């Protein structure tokens, strides 16, 4: 048996049990003795019951970096998978130092991470790249057509930074949009545009090439996450999305949110540079993110592990499940 290439730490593991299972399945294909370690500041987090070990880890702040590196080296951890927006900047900022310590981190470069966390910066960057991003501004006056007399246009109001789906104001008239903005910390405005909202799971390799991409519909959404989602096996749509994703300068897994119109046109809403809650469907449909990450960390050429999309559409339903197991007292 070959040497174990390093165990995997899933940071902010929380209750992300499907993600733990997906990481384990990928790791087992690389080496059967790779362990999955869950890390979280919450010592009672649920996903620890599905990992091989658990670390109640410190906050991902700069002063704790030496302790984190020491722990990983003592435990034989060679890979880190961040899962929460709030920690991405930390892991990205230190990914080179961690690489020098023999630890590969599944995260994009700092400037790319910052663009995705800042929705206004993302929109401005996308427009400069010629991408069909939805216009975004700090005030209604900054949006095209907002000053037209007798306009019945609706607006979207959201926080500039982070996920923040719970604070979203959707299809609001001007007065309501301004009132909603007063309740937010850093509000930004977008025109409300109708269309089919889709998510796009993709993996970008270290060369900046899209290795695999699967669009999916958001059939039932709760708290910003798809509870029911269905893949769209549309080669023309995939071909249109691929250069858009590559233009974002990301590495690793991502989830692009977009509007798909009846004529095939796309408008990009935003992008999360990490796995999403429903991205396990993308993995099942062929976007082999965790396995590709482990292979790249081992120095492999991903040309030997091509994207193999599912033969037809797949649907995923996210639901709670009870797990019962014997306890050794």
Secondary structure, 3 states (H helix, E strand, C coil): CCCCCCEEEEECCCCCHHHHHHHHHHHHHHCCCCCEEEEECCCCCHHHHHCCEEEECCCCCHHHHHHHHHHHHHHCEEEEECCCHHHHHHHHHCHHHHHHCCCEECCCCHHHHHHHHEHHHHHHHHHHCCCCECCEECCHHHCCCCCCCCCCCCEEEEECECCCHHHCEEEECHHHHHHHHCCCCCEEEEECCCCEEEEEEEEECCCCCEEEEEEEEEEEEECCEEEEEEECCCHHHHHHHHHHHHCCCCCEEEEEEEEECCCCCEEEEEEECCCCCCCHHHHHCCCCHHHHHHHHHCCCCHHHCCCCCCCCCCEEECCCCCCCCCCCC
